[in-house]
Amino acid sequence: MKLPEAAENFALCEWLSDWPSEWSYDEIIDAIRSDDYHEDISVWEQVEDEPAEKIVEMIESTKWAFKRTFHSVINDMLAE
């Protein structure tokens, strides 16, 4: 798995408990943004009452943080 897909998967797993496995990351994000996702996507109970855009923001932030952390770890390993 390449870094972009790993970051997307990690971010989805952090905030969602279930989603259609055949959907792409972008399809999942679009479904959440449409606020018409409740039958297909399950968000974690802690955030289920949050507005759709807030959930997307948390997922996107987690994806970014994963990538940044990964790059930092790799750079540190290469510097040793």
Secondary structure, 3 states (H helix, E strand, C coil): CCHHHHHHHHHHHHHEEECCCCCCHHHHHHHHHCCCCCCCCEECHHHCCCCHHHHHHHHHHHHHHHHHHHHHHHHHHHHC
